[in-house]
Each structure stands twice: as C-alpha cells, then as structure tokens.
Amino acid sequence: MAKPKVYRPPFTRQRSYGAPAPASLSWENCSNGTKTSGTLNFPNVRARGEVGYMQDVVTPGFQAIVASGGIVNTGMTKDQTVLGNKSGTVRYESKTTPTTNYAQYTGDYTSCVATWGPYTLTRAHRIQSKIDAAVNEAATECLSNIAPPDALLAVTLAEAPKTIELVAESVLRLYRAIGAMKRGLKAQAIMQLLGSDKRVASIPKGQRLRTANDIFLRRWMETRYGWGPLMYDIDGAVHALAAKERAAATPRFTARGRATRSDWTVYSAQPNTAGGLTEPITMTHRVKHLYDVRAYAVYEVDPKFVSAHAWGITSLPLSMWELVPLSFVVDWLVNVGTWVQAMTPKVGVTTVASGYVVRSYLNGQREITAETSNPNWSSVGLIGWVDECTLYTIDRSPSLPSWTTPTIDLKLNPKRLLDALALLVGGTKGVGWRT
C-alpha cells in the first residue's frame, strides 16, 4: 500500500531582479586657463534602469490541493522601480572670461551630487489614506455581492400599489391616445401618450417650452423609477425562480468589488549647497498617484437558504433602506445601500477564501533649477533639469476586513443629472414613481 504523500508547510520566498546602470561623473575645472579634470564612478548609486523585488508564499503541492477542490490563498508583495535620472552637462562659467574660468560636469550630475542623490520613489511616498479608502470601498462592494438578492420581495410587495397605478395610468393614456387618433387628432394623441390632457393650441406660446420640459422630466422619472424597477422585478423574479438550479450546477460563487483613487503631490526643497558648490538649488517634486484595489470572496451557500437569499428575505435591512423616500439620491453621495447589504449577516453562507489586491502606480519627476549666487558667474545647463522615476507596487492580502464604513463619493452621470434636474423642477410628484 502506497504511503500518502506528505507536503512541506508553506514557506516565504524572496526574489529580486534588475541591475540599473551605476552613475558616473566627469568633471573639468579651469582657473585662469589652467585645467584639471577627472572621472568619478559611483558603483552604489543607481541612476537609470529597472529593479524589482517580490516576496510571496510558496505552498508545496498546491496543484494537488487545487485539483482536489481546495483553494490556495496567500499574501504577496511586489515592487518594481524604473529609474530615469537624466544624464547631461552642467557648466558654471565666468561672465567675463567664460573660456578660461569655468567648472563643467558631464554625466549623472544630479544623481552624484551628495546633496541631491539619485531620484527614486519608495513605498513611503504612497498616500496611505487613499489606499485605505479604496480598500474600504472595494471590500464593501465585494461583501455586498456575497449571496446578493435576485429580487427584493418585500420591496416588490410594498411598491405593488404604485406599480398597479403606473400600469393602469399608462393603459388609460394609451386608450385615450387611440381614441384621439381615430378622431384624426394626431397632436392630441401625442399629448395623451405623454401624459397631458392639454391641447397644444390651448397652451400659450410663451409656456409651451416650459410645458414640454415638464412633461419630458415627468416621463423621464416615470421611466427610470417606475418602469425601470418593474422590469428589474420581473427579471429578478425569473432569476430567483431558477436560483436552486444555478446553485446545484455551481456550488461555489465568487463576489468581487473594485475601487480606484488618484491624486497629485507637489513639494519643493532648496538645499544650501550642492556637491560643495554654494549655489542656490531649487528642487520641485511632482508625483502622480494611481491606486487600484480589487477585492474578492469565494463562498458557498447552504441549499436550504438559496431561495431565501434569491428573494431577498435575508436582505430585510436593504429592503427597508430601499423603501425610504429618495434613498437613491442619498446613494449618489454615500454608498449607504451597498454598505447596508455588505454588513447584513449572510445566513447559510460559508466564505471559503477572500482577500484584496492593491496596485499602486506612482510617477514622479524632479525638476531642478540652479542659479549661481555670484554676480560675476552664470550657470548653464541646469535650468529645468528633469529626473524621473516610476514605482509599481502590488500587495495581496489573503483576507477581507470584517467591518467597513460608508464611502462619501459623489458619483454623477448624465442619467443622474437628469434625475436631479427633474427633482429640482418637479419634486416627487408624478404617477408611478417608486421612491
């Protein structure tokens, strides 16, 4: 009888790569026609090129674990730095005798001068508050997508009178429009379809545009928050009826969430000296930040609770929020609905694995300007000198936060702008609104 294979426990692995070009600097000084020169090499100063580092967890036998239905979910950290420090020539010269009195540096001047050093970005330059906010929002969205309801039965039942009113009023408009068409009143038929009993000729010319706008906004909101939810209810009911079949075919589900953040940071520094030169040096740093967070959760649902989740019976807090008048307006500013669903206990749900991945992109530029303080001398070549560095980082955390907070984030699009305009102009009056 074959002995069962014993796998080693997981272990941490570290890898690094890349060998950026070392910095070097050639110099030439001329004092009253007497020249001296030399070359300085800086083997430990990396001016240009790419360097990377990665730390992850190796799980021996993970192929067998995955093949048997298991999941390997471990942490990982990766950094990639691309250096683009500029190489060129800098010259300080006498205004009266520039050919016999000067100091010239060729090569990686800004990287080699002790006061500056090579320009590079590290994890310390990241804006942690932006990362935390994106993680919070992505985790909230992901948790809300665990066993999401296909239909909110409680909301559907509570909104049933408004839904019946919407359908009845629409049928009545259609009946009146058909009657007007039979009488040859085409304009009146259109007005009936739009929900107005007014005749076009009876509306003063100065008020026709305003009346048209009012009719349009009312019908817009009726479509968005009357017919739209009705179609959602019908589609959700169809999916809810098939929930058990889907659960039987796919025992495991994956919930996902994503959030992004961006920003700029600008700061300046003015050291007193640069490589022994008593010249005023101004450095301006501009860093562009982009953060992309993606959360995930793999879960299983107890077959006894599949229908309850599908019909929203286990999502009563979300149903209560949806029934609050104008709750959708609040959700434009704060993701209350998503957060309520995320924090609602998931009865009969087992989370097999979860986590999130943070991808950071930082692109920085260091602009250097030097002006000699000696009125008899001038500086050449160090005006608008730009060094560049790009930092990519990836961090995978093998767990989601158990608690999140609502996110304040104004999310407007053309549809919501029309909604807001309709609310400002006509309030919440209108047949068929489900607010």
C-alpha positions as CSV (number, residue, x, y, z in Angstrom):
1,M,0.0,0.0,0.0
2,A,1.5,3.3,-1.1
3,K,2.3,5.8,1.6
4,P,0.4,9.1,1.4
5,K,2.5,11.9,0.1
6,V,3.4,14.4,2.8
7,Y,3.7,18.0,1.7
8,R,6.0,20.5,3.4
9,P,4.4,23.5,5.1
10,P,4.2,26.8,3.2
11,F,7.3,28.9,3.2
12,T,8.2,32.5,2.3
13,R,10.2,33.2,-0.9
14,Q,12.0,36.4,-1.8
15,R,13.3,37.3,-5.2
16,S,14.9,40.4,-6.7
17,Y,16.0,41.3,-10.2
18,G,17.5,44.1,-12.2
19,A,20.8,45.9,-12.3
20,P,20.4,49.6,-13.0
21,A,23.3,51.4,-14.6
22,P,25.7,52.8,-12.0
23,A,26.2,56.6,-12.0
24,S,29.4,58.3,-13.2
25,L,30.5,61.9,-13.5
26,S,33.3,63.5,-15.4
27,W,34.5,66.9,-14.3
28,E,36.7,69.7,-15.7
29,N,37.8,72.8,-13.9
30,C,39.5,75.7,-15.5
31,S,41.1,78.5,-13.4
32,N,42.7,81.3,-15.3
33,G,43.4,78.9,-18.1
34,T,44.7,76.1,-16.0
35,K,42.6,72.9,-16.5
36,T,42.2,70.0,-14.2
37,S,39.8,67.0,-14.9
38,G,38.8,63.6,-13.7
39,T,36.2,60.9,-13.6
40,L,34.1,59.8,-10.6
41,N,32.4,56.4,-10.5
42,F,29.6,55.7,-8.1
43,P,29.0,51.9,-8.2
44,N,26.5,52.0,-5.4
45,V,24.4,54.8,-7.0
46,R,21.8,53.5,-9.5
47,A,20.9,56.3,-11.9
48,R,18.9,54.5,-14.7
49,G,17.3,51.2,-15.3
50,E,14.9,48.8,-13.6
51,V,15.0,47.0,-10.3
52,G,12.4,44.7,-8.7
53,Y,11.6,42.8,-5.6
54,M,9.0,40.2,-4.8
55,Q,8.0,38.3,-1.7
56,D,5.4,35.6,-1.7
57,V,4.4,32.4,0.0
58,V,5.1,29.1,-1.7
59,T,2.6,26.2,-1.0
60,P,4.2,22.9,-1.8
61,G,1.8,20.6,-3.6
62,F,-0.6,23.4,-4.5
63,Q,-1.5,21.6,-7.8
64,A,-2.9,18.7,-5.8
65,I,-4.7,21.0,-3.4
66,V,-6.4,22.8,-6.3
67,A,-7.2,19.5,-8.2
68,S,-9.0,18.2,-5.1
69,G,-11.2,21.3,-4.8
70,G,-9.0,23.3,-2.4
71,I,-8.1,26.9,-2.7
72,V,-4.6,28.4,-2.2
73,N,-5.0,31.9,-0.9
74,T,-1.7,33.6,0.3
75,G,-0.2,37.0,0.6
76,M,2.2,38.6,-1.8
77,T,4.3,41.8,-2.2
78,K,5.9,43.1,-5.3
79,D,7.8,46.3,-6.1
80,Q,9.1,47.5,-9.5
81,T,11.1,50.7,-9.7
82,V,12.1,52.3,-13.0
83,L,14.8,54.9,-12.7
84,G,15.1,57.6,-15.4
85,N,17.6,60.0,-13.9
86,K,18.9,62.4,-16.6
87,S,22.5,62.5,-17.9
88,G,23.9,65.7,-19.4
89,T,26.3,68.5,-18.9
90,V,26.2,71.3,-16.4
91,R,28.5,74.3,-16.6
92,Y,29.3,77.2,-14.3
93,E,31.3,80.0,-16.0
94,S,32.6,83.5,-15.6
95,K,30.6,86.1,-17.4
96,T,33.8,88.0,-18.5
97,T,36.2,85.1,-19.1
98,P,34.0,82.0,-19.8
99,T,36.7,80.2,-21.7
100,T,39.4,80.4,-19.1
101,N,37.3,80.3,-15.8
102,Y,34.7,77.6,-15.5
103,A,33.6,74.4,-13.9
104,Q,31.9,71.7,-16.0
105,Y,30.3,68.4,-15.1
106,T,29.2,65.8,-17.6
107,G,27.2,62.7,-16.7
108,D,24.8,61.9,-13.9
109,Y,25.3,65.2,-12.2
110,T,22.0,65.3,-10.2
111,S,22.4,61.7,-9.1
112,C,26.0,62.1,-7.9
113,V,26.0,65.4,-6.1
114,A,25.8,64.5,-2.5
115,T,23.1,66.9,-1.5
116,W,20.6,65.5,-4.1
117,G,21.4,61.9,-4.7
118,P,19.6,59.7,-7.3
119,Y,15.9,60.4,-7.6
120,T,13.8,57.4,-6.6
121,L,10.4,56.7,-5.2
122,T,9.7,54.2,-2.4
123,R,6.6,52.9,-0.6
124,A,6.9,55.8,1.8
125,H,5.8,58.2,-1.0
126,R,2.4,56.4,-1.3
127,I,-0.6,58.1,0.2
128,Q,-1.8,55.5,2.7
129,S,-5.2,57.3,3.3
130,K,-6.1,56.9,-0.4
131,I,-5.2,53.2,-0.3
132,D,-7.2,52.7,2.9
133,A,-10.2,54.5,1.4
134,A,-10.1,52.4,-1.8
135,V,-9.7,49.1,0.2
136,N,-12.7,50.1,2.3
137,E,-14.9,50.8,-0.8
138,A,-13.8,47.7,-2.7
139,A,-14.4,45.5,0.3
140,T,-17.8,47.0,0.9
141,E,-18.8,46.3,-2.7
142,C,-17.4,42.8,-2.6
143,L,-19.2,41.9,0.7
144,S,-22.4,43.3,-0.7
145,N,-22.1,40.9,-3.6
146,I,-21.9,37.8,-1.4
147,A,-25.2,36.0,-1.9
148,P,-26.9,39.0,-3.4
149,P,-30.7,39.0,-3.8
150,D,-32.1,38.5,-7.3
151,A,-35.3,40.2,-6.2
152,L,-36.4,42.2,-3.1
153,L,-39.7,40.5,-2.4
154,A,-40.5,42.9,0.5
155,V,-39.9,46.0,-1.7
156,T,-41.9,44.5,-4.6
157,L,-44.9,43.9,-2.3
158,A,-44.7,47.3,-0.6
159,E,-44.5,49.0,-4.0
160,A,-47.3,47.0,-5.6
161,P,-50.0,49.7,-5.3
162,K,-47.7,52.2,-7.1
163,T,-46.9,49.6,-9.7
164,I,-50.6,48.9,-10.3
165,E,-51.2,52.6,-10.5
166,L,-48.4,53.1,-13.0
167,V,-49.7,50.3,-15.3
168,A,-53.3,51.4,-15.1
169,E,-52.4,55.1,-15.8
170,S,-50.3,54.1,-18.8
171,V,-53.1,51.8,-20.2
172,L,-55.5,54.7,-19.8
173,R,-53.2,57.1,-21.6
174,L,-52.8,54.6,-24.5
175,Y,-56.6,54.2,-24.7
176,R,-57.1,58.0,-24.9
177,A,-54.4,58.3,-27.5
178,I,-56.0,55.7,-29.7
179,G,-59.3,57.5,-29.4
180,A,-57.7,60.8,-30.4
181,M,-56.1,59.1,-33.4
182,K,-59.4,57.7,-34.5
183,R,-60.8,61.2,-34.5
184,G,-57.8,62.4,-36.6
185,L,-56.3,64.4,-33.7
186,K,-52.7,63.4,-34.1
187,A,-51.2,66.2,-31.9
188,Q,-53.7,65.4,-29.2
189,A,-52.9,61.7,-29.4
190,I,-49.2,62.5,-28.8
191,M,-50.0,64.7,-25.9
192,Q,-52.1,61.9,-24.4
193,L,-49.3,59.5,-24.8
194,L,-47.0,62.0,-23.0
195,G,-49.5,62.2,-20.1
196,S,-51.0,65.6,-20.7
197,D,-54.7,66.4,-21.2
198,K,-53.9,69.8,-22.6
199,R,-54.4,70.6,-26.2
200,V,-51.4,72.1,-27.9
201,A,-53.4,75.1,-29.2
202,S,-54.6,75.8,-25.6
203,I,-51.1,76.3,-24.3
204,P,-49.8,79.9,-24.6
205,K,-46.8,80.1,-26.9
206,G,-44.7,81.5,-24.1
207,Q,-45.4,78.5,-21.9
208,R,-45.0,75.7,-24.5
209,L,-41.3,75.1,-24.0
210,R,-41.7,75.0,-20.2
211,T,-44.7,72.6,-20.5
212,A,-42.7,70.4,-22.8
213,N,-39.8,70.3,-20.4
214,D,-42.1,69.5,-17.5
215,I,-43.7,66.6,-19.5
216,F,-40.3,65.3,-20.5
217,L,-38.9,65.3,-17.0
218,R,-42.1,63.6,-15.6
219,R,-41.9,60.9,-18.2
220,W,-38.2,60.5,-17.7
221,M,-38.6,59.9,-13.9
222,E,-41.5,57.6,-14.6
223,T,-39.4,55.5,-16.9
224,R,-36.4,55.5,-14.5
225,Y,-38.2,54.9,-11.3
226,G,-41.4,53.3,-12.4
227,W,-40.9,51.1,-15.4
228,G,-37.2,50.5,-14.7
229,P,-37.9,48.9,-11.2
230,L,-40.8,47.0,-12.7
231,M,-38.6,45.4,-15.3
232,Y,-36.0,44.7,-12.7
233,D,-38.6,43.0,-10.5
234,I,-39.7,40.8,-13.4
235,D,-36.1,39.9,-14.4
236,G,-35.2,39.3,-10.7
237,A,-38.2,37.0,-10.2
238,V,-37.2,34.9,-13.2
239,H,-33.6,34.5,-11.8
240,A,-34.9,33.9,-8.3
241,L,-37.1,31.0,-9.6
242,A,-34.0,29.4,-11.1
243,A,-31.7,30.0,-8.1
244,K,-31.8,26.5,-6.9
245,E,-30.8,25.1,-10.3
246,R,-27.9,27.6,-10.5
247,A,-26.7,26.6,-7.0
248,A,-26.8,22.9,-7.9
249,A,-24.8,23.5,-11.0
250,T,-22.3,25.9,-9.4
251,P,-21.7,25.1,-5.7
252,R,-19.2,27.9,-5.4
253,F,-19.6,31.5,-6.3
254,T,-17.2,34.5,-6.5
255,A,-18.0,38.0,-5.3
256,R,-15.9,40.9,-6.5
257,G,-15.5,44.6,-5.7
258,R,-13.3,47.3,-7.1
259,A,-12.4,50.9,-6.2
260,T,-9.8,53.4,-7.5
261,R,-8.2,56.6,-6.2
262,S,-5.9,59.2,-7.7
263,D,-4.0,62.3,-6.6
264,W,-1.1,64.6,-7.1
265,T,1.6,65.7,-4.6
266,V,3.9,68.6,-5.2
267,Y,6.6,69.8,-2.9
268,S,9.8,71.8,-3.1
269,A,13.1,71.8,-1.4
270,Q,16.0,74.2,-1.5
271,P,19.3,72.9,-0.1
272,N,22.1,75.3,0.6
273,T,24.8,73.5,-1.2
274,A,25.3,71.1,-4.0
275,G,28.4,69.0,-4.1
276,G,30.5,71.7,-2.4
277,L,29.1,74.4,-4.6
278,T,27.5,77.3,-2.7
279,E,24.8,77.8,-5.2
280,P,21.0,78.2,-4.5
281,I,19.4,75.0,-5.8
282,T,15.6,74.6,-6.1
283,M,14.1,71.1,-6.5
284,T,10.4,70.6,-7.3
285,H,8.9,67.2,-7.0
286,R,5.7,66.3,-8.8
287,V,4.2,62.8,-8.2
288,K,1.2,61.3,-9.8
289,H,-0.6,58.7,-7.8
290,L,-3.0,56.0,-9.0
291,Y,-4.4,53.2,-6.8
292,D,-6.5,50.3,-8.0
293,V,-8.0,47.9,-5.4
294,R,-9.8,44.7,-6.3
295,A,-11.5,42.6,-3.6
296,Y,-12.7,39.0,-4.0
297,A,-14.5,36.4,-2.0
298,V,-15.2,32.8,-2.8
299,Y,-18.3,31.4,-1.0
300,E,-20.8,28.6,-0.8
301,V,-24.5,28.8,0.1
302,D,-26.4,26.2,2.1
303,P,-29.0,24.8,-0.3
304,K,-31.7,25.4,2.4
305,F,-31.1,29.1,2.2
306,V,-30.7,29.6,-1.6
307,S,-34.3,30.7,-2.2
308,A,-34.3,33.0,0.9
309,H,-31.3,34.8,-0.5
310,A,-32.6,34.9,-4.0
311,W,-35.9,36.5,-3.0
312,G,-34.2,39.0,-0.6
313,I,-35.8,37.5,2.5
314,T,-32.3,37.6,4.2
315,S,-31.8,41.2,3.0
316,L,-34.5,42.9,5.0
317,P,-32.2,45.8,6.1
318,L,-31.6,46.6,2.4
319,S,-35.3,46.3,1.7
320,M,-36.1,48.8,4.4
321,W,-33.5,51.2,3.1
322,E,-34.9,50.9,-0.5
323,L,-38.3,51.9,0.9
324,V,-37.1,55.1,2.4
325,P,-38.2,58.0,0.1
326,L,-35.5,59.3,-2.1
327,S,-32.9,56.9,-0.7
328,F,-31.5,56.6,-4.2
329,V,-30.5,60.3,-4.0
330,V,-28.5,59.6,-0.8
331,D,-26.8,56.7,-2.6
332,W,-25.5,59.2,-5.2
333,L,-23.4,60.8,-2.4
334,V,-22.8,57.9,0.1
335,N,-23.0,54.2,-0.7
336,V,-25.5,53.5,2.1
337,G,-27.4,50.8,0.2
338,T,-24.3,48.9,-0.7
339,W,-22.9,49.2,2.8
340,V,-26.2,48.0,4.4
341,Q,-26.2,44.9,2.3
342,A,-22.4,44.3,3.0
343,M,-22.9,44.5,6.7
344,T,-26.1,42.3,6.7
345,P,-25.2,38.8,8.2
346,K,-25.2,36.2,5.4
347,V,-27.2,33.4,6.8
348,G,-26.2,29.9,5.5
349,V,-23.2,31.3,3.6
350,T,-19.7,30.0,4.1
351,T,-16.8,32.1,2.9
352,V,-14.1,29.7,1.5
353,A,-11.4,32.4,0.7
354,S,-11.3,36.1,0.5
355,G,-8.8,39.0,0.1
356,Y,-7.9,42.0,-1.9
357,V,-5.1,43.2,-4.2
358,V,-3.8,46.8,-4.1
359,R,-2.0,48.0,-7.2
360,S,-0.1,51.3,-6.9
361,Y,1.3,53.4,-9.6
362,L,3.5,56.4,-8.8
363,N,5.2,58.5,-11.5
364,G,7.5,61.2,-10.1
365,Q,9.5,64.0,-11.7
366,R,12.2,66.1,-10.0
367,E,12.8,69.4,-11.7
368,I,16.0,71.2,-10.7
369,T,16.9,74.8,-11.2
370,A,20.2,76.3,-10.2
371,E,21.2,79.9,-10.4
372,T,24.7,80.9,-9.3
373,S,24.8,83.5,-6.4
374,N,28.0,85.0,-7.7
375,P,27.0,88.0,-9.9
376,N,30.1,87.5,-12.0
377,W,29.3,84.0,-12.9
378,S,26.4,82.2,-14.7
379,S,25.0,78.7,-14.8
380,V,24.4,76.8,-18.0
381,G,22.5,73.5,-18.5
382,L,20.8,73.2,-15.1
383,I,17.6,75.1,-15.9
384,G,14.6,72.8,-15.9
385,W,16.7,69.6,-15.5
386,V,14.2,66.8,-15.0
387,D,14.8,63.4,-13.4
388,E,12.1,60.8,-13.5
389,C,11.1,57.7,-11.5
390,T,8.2,55.3,-11.7
391,L,7.2,52.9,-8.9
392,Y,4.8,50.0,-9.3
393,T,3.7,48.0,-6.2
394,I,1.4,45.1,-5.8
395,D,0.1,43.8,-2.4
396,R,-2.2,40.9,-2.0
397,S,-3.8,40.4,1.4
398,P,-5.5,37.0,1.9
399,S,-8.4,38.3,4.0
400,L,-11.1,41.0,3.8
401,P,-11.8,43.4,6.6
402,S,-14.8,42.2,8.7
403,W,-16.2,45.8,9.1
404,T,-16.3,48.7,6.7
405,T,-17.7,52.2,6.7
406,P,-19.9,54.0,4.1
407,T,-17.9,55.9,1.5
408,I,-18.6,59.5,0.6
409,D,-18.1,59.8,-3.1
410,L,-20.2,62.0,-5.5
411,K,-21.0,59.8,-8.5
412,L,-22.9,61.7,-11.1
413,N,-23.5,60.6,-14.7
414,P,-25.9,62.0,-17.4
415,K,-28.8,59.9,-16.1
416,R,-28.4,61.1,-12.6
417,L,-28.0,64.7,-13.7
418,L,-31.4,64.5,-15.4
419,D,-32.8,62.9,-12.3
420,A,-31.5,65.8,-10.2
421,L,-33.0,68.3,-12.6
422,A,-36.4,66.5,-12.5
423,L,-36.3,66.6,-8.7
424,L,-35.5,70.3,-8.6
425,V,-38.1,71.2,-11.2
426,G,-41.0,68.9,-10.3
427,G,-40.2,67.5,-6.9
428,T,-41.5,63.9,-6.3
429,K,-44.9,64.4,-7.8
430,G,-45.7,62.0,-10.6
431,V,-47.6,58.9,-11.2
432,G,-45.6,55.6,-10.9
433,W,-42.6,56.9,-9.0
434,R,-41.1,54.3,-6.7
435,T,-39.1,56.4,-4.3
